[in-house]
Amino acid sequence: MIHRPANARLLSILVAAEHVILYLVSFVLVAVGVGILVLMCFTIIRGDTSGAEKIIIVLEELLLVLIVLEIFVTVQTHLEGGRLQLEPFIIVGIIAIVRHILSVVVRLSIPVSSAQNREQLIELAVYAGCAFVLVAALALARWSQRRPGPSRDGQGSRSDTSVPPQ
């Protein structure tokens, strides 16, 4: 296919626009991460909650910062010319599930009716199942990246398992 100069110029404009947007997203993600940390500090200093609740708040907020940073790293990798990977999104999902599990555990510590308690336990079980599925997906994604591909002679590409010719 022959590229016309107008198409090449339009493509370069679109690529530049993509980079501008990705840089803006990067700055916003950094600002959001810093904002979460600042708000977390204010929440802790304010002292409206007990020590155990403060620890849970700190853990939840730090996990949220990790989610933001994982997305930030993904955007930076894309800006550096790398292709988007599945693994960071799975990690973000796992961290998000852990945050929800912590939230449910905190709510379970508050006395409620047996029906509400049952609903929270079901919610906890669903989150645990989701976490298991995401961890299995992460393991599968990592395993598939390390798996040797076929070489020209039909054998694996691993150099440590070479078979002598017969």
C-alpha positions as CSV (number, residue, x, y, z in Angstrom):
1,M,0.0,0.0,0.0
2,I,1.4,3.4,-1.0
3,H,1.3,6.0,1.8
4,R,0.5,9.5,0.6
5,P,2.3,12.4,2.3
6,A,-1.1,13.7,3.7
7,N,-1.7,10.3,5.3
8,A,1.8,10.2,6.9
9,R,1.4,13.7,8.2
10,L,-2.1,12.9,9.6
11,L,-0.7,9.8,11.2
12,S,2.2,11.7,12.8
13,I,-0.3,14.3,14.2
14,L,-2.4,11.5,15.7
15,V,0.6,9.9,17.2
16,A,1.7,13.2,18.7
17,A,-1.8,13.8,20.1
18,E,-1.7,10.3,21.6
19,H,1.6,11.1,23.3
20,V,0.3,14.5,24.6
21,I,-2.8,12.7,26.1
22,L,-0.6,10.0,27.6
23,Y,1.6,12.6,29.2
24,L,-1.4,14.4,30.6
25,V,-2.8,11.1,32.0
26,S,0.6,10.4,33.6
27,F,0.7,13.8,35.3
28,V,-2.9,13.3,36.5
29,L,-2.1,9.8,37.9
30,V,0.9,11.2,39.8
31,A,-1.3,14.0,41.2
32,V,-4.0,11.5,42.2
33,G,-1.4,9.3,43.9
34,V,-0.1,12.3,45.9
35,G,-3.6,13.4,46.7
36,I,-4.5,10.0,48.1
37,L,-1.5,10.1,50.3
38,V,-2.2,13.6,51.6
39,L,-5.8,12.8,52.3
40,M,-4.8,9.6,54.1
41,C,-2.4,11.6,56.3
42,F,-5.2,14.1,57.1
43,T,-7.6,11.2,57.9
44,I,-5.0,9.6,60.3
45,I,-4.1,13.0,62.0
46,R,-7.8,13.9,62.5
47,G,-8.2,11.0,64.8
48,D,-11.9,10.3,64.4
49,T,-11.3,6.5,64.3
50,S,-9.7,3.8,66.5
51,G,-6.2,2.5,66.0
52,A,-7.4,-0.6,64.2
53,E,-9.6,1.4,61.8
54,K,-6.7,3.7,61.1
55,I,-4.5,0.7,60.2
56,I,-7.2,-0.5,57.8
57,I,-7.6,2.9,56.3
58,V,-3.8,3.2,55.7
59,L,-3.7,-0.3,54.1
60,E,-6.7,0.5,51.8
61,E,-5.3,3.9,50.8
62,L,-1.8,2.5,50.2
63,L,-3.3,-0.3,48.0
64,L,-5.2,2.4,46.1
65,V,-1.9,4.3,45.5
66,L,-0.4,1.0,44.3
67,I,-3.3,0.7,41.8
68,V,-2.7,4.2,40.5
69,L,1.1,3.6,40.3
70,E,0.6,0.4,38.4
71,I,-1.6,2.2,35.8
72,F,1.1,5.0,35.7
73,V,3.8,2.4,35.0
74,T,1.6,0.9,32.2
75,V,1.2,4.3,30.6
76,Q,4.9,5.0,30.9
77,T,5.8,1.7,29.3
78,H,3.4,2.5,26.4
79,L,5.0,5.9,26.0
80,E,8.5,4.3,25.9
81,G,7.3,2.3,22.9
82,G,6.4,-0.9,24.7
83,R,3.2,-2.7,23.9
84,L,0.4,-3.0,26.4
85,Q,0.8,-6.0,28.7
86,L,-2.0,-8.0,30.3
87,E,-0.1,-8.6,33.5
88,P,-0.3,-5.0,35.0
89,F,-4.1,-5.0,34.5
90,I,-4.4,-8.4,36.3
91,I,-2.3,-7.0,39.2
92,V,-4.5,-3.9,39.4
93,G,-7.5,-6.2,39.6
94,I,-5.9,-8.3,42.4
95,I,-5.0,-5.2,44.4
96,A,-8.6,-3.8,43.9
97,I,-10.0,-7.1,45.1
98,V,-7.8,-7.1,48.2
99,R,-9.0,-3.6,49.0
100,H,-12.6,-4.8,48.8
101,I,-11.8,-7.8,51.0
102,L,-10.3,-5.5,53.6
103,S,-13.5,-3.3,53.4
104,V,-15.7,-6.4,54.0
105,V,-13.5,-7.6,56.9
106,V,-13.9,-4.2,58.6
107,R,-17.7,-4.3,58.1
108,L,-17.8,-7.8,59.5
109,S,-16.3,-6.5,62.7
110,I,-19.3,-4.3,63.2
111,P,-22.3,-6.1,64.8
112,V,-25.2,-6.3,62.4
113,S,-28.2,-8.5,61.8
114,S,-27.7,-12.2,60.8
115,A,-29.1,-11.5,57.3
116,Q,-26.6,-8.6,56.8
117,N,-23.8,-10.7,58.2
118,R,-24.7,-13.5,55.8
119,E,-24.6,-11.1,52.9
120,Q,-21.2,-9.8,53.9
121,L,-19.9,-13.4,54.2
122,I,-21.2,-14.2,50.7
123,E,-19.6,-10.9,49.4
124,L,-16.3,-12.0,51.0
125,A,-16.5,-15.4,49.4
126,V,-17.2,-13.9,46.0
127,Y,-14.2,-11.6,46.4
128,A,-12.0,-14.4,47.5
129,G,-13.1,-16.4,44.4
130,C,-12.4,-13.4,42.2
131,A,-8.9,-13.1,43.8
132,F,-8.3,-16.8,43.2
133,V,-9.3,-16.5,39.5
134,L,-7.1,-13.4,39.0
135,V,-4.1,-15.0,40.7
136,A,-4.6,-18.0,38.5
137,A,-4.8,-15.7,35.4
138,L,-1.6,-14.0,36.5
139,A,0.2,-17.3,36.9
140,L,-1.0,-18.4,33.5
141,A,0.1,-15.2,31.9
142,R,3.5,-15.4,33.4
143,W,3.8,-19.1,32.6
144,S,2.8,-18.5,28.9
145,Q,5.6,-15.9,28.6
146,R,8.2,-18.3,29.8
147,R,7.1,-21.2,27.7
148,P,9.6,-22.1,25.0
149,G,8.3,-21.6,21.5
150,P,8.9,-24.1,18.6
151,S,12.1,-23.6,16.7
152,R,12.7,-24.3,13.0
153,D,13.5,-28.0,13.6
154,G,10.2,-28.5,15.6
155,Q,11.9,-28.8,19.0
156,G,11.7,-26.3,21.8
157,S,13.9,-23.2,21.7
158,R,15.5,-23.9,25.0
159,S,19.2,-24.3,24.7
160,D,19.6,-26.3,27.9
161,T,17.6,-29.2,26.6
162,S,19.2,-29.9,23.3
163,V,18.9,-33.3,21.9
164,P,21.9,-34.8,20.0
165,P,21.2,-35.6,16.3
166,Q,20.8,-39.2,15.5
